[in-house]
Amino acid sequence: MPDNRPDRSNPEDLIREFDGGDPVELLRWAARRFGKRLALCSSFGPESIVILHMFSRIGAPVRIFTLDTGRLYPETYALMERCEAFFRASIEVFSADPERVREMVSAHGINLFFRSPQLRRLCCEVRKVEPLRRALNGVDAWITGLRRDQSHSRSQVQLVERDDDHGGLIKLNPLADWTEEMVWKYVREEGLPYNELHDKGYRSIGCAPCTRPTGPCNDFRAGRWWWENGSNAKECGIHSYRRPGIE
Ligand code: SF4
């Protein structure tokens, strides 16, 4: 029986406790170690679909949540429903606080993100970062689909790491050392559902106004907030990795 009390272990000890590199073994260890205080954050990118499938192979139940910014593509909402049916899973949806959205839009307009990096970050804070804080309430460890080769700023992502943005929780990135090709090979071989926008040239998919297709020669996240220049511009704030040497 998993012990579901809050885990008070030193995060560094937990990081040392798992020294394997296999994502399925990592997820099996995490399910055993954290029980009901483990959660998977899914944005319905192919990485989170792969992780969902790995959990279904393990047979361990896991809490799954997603952040609904209110500005996602219809194709992403459709995929959310397809995933619930495919994996027979129930996905918790965390939305932005409507009062904060109302205040933000009244003050700055509905498409404030185009006007300045500061307003773009405000929108991400209201629609993503704050809902994530609520979603992680009562969680000891959370799982993401981050990969090192998604961007330069993510090049230091570890399989198991301490998340100081969220009070020192454990953050698990089981696909940290996978490439984009490895992810798509897995999705295709297993016949998993995916966002149909990927067939139209989209690679990293976020909110509709802030995402556009990008070619294979561009950076993986080049289609996100493409109008912003600056090396740390391709993060919304829920993962605050920084490109070394750049603020
Ligand atoms: S990605 Fe764009 S629309 Fe979505 S929360 Fe951030 S700024 Fe707002």
Residues whose N, C-alpha, C, O or C-beta is under 5 A from the ligand:
A	BS01	SF4	T69 R71 F113 R120 C123 C124 R127 G206 C207 C210
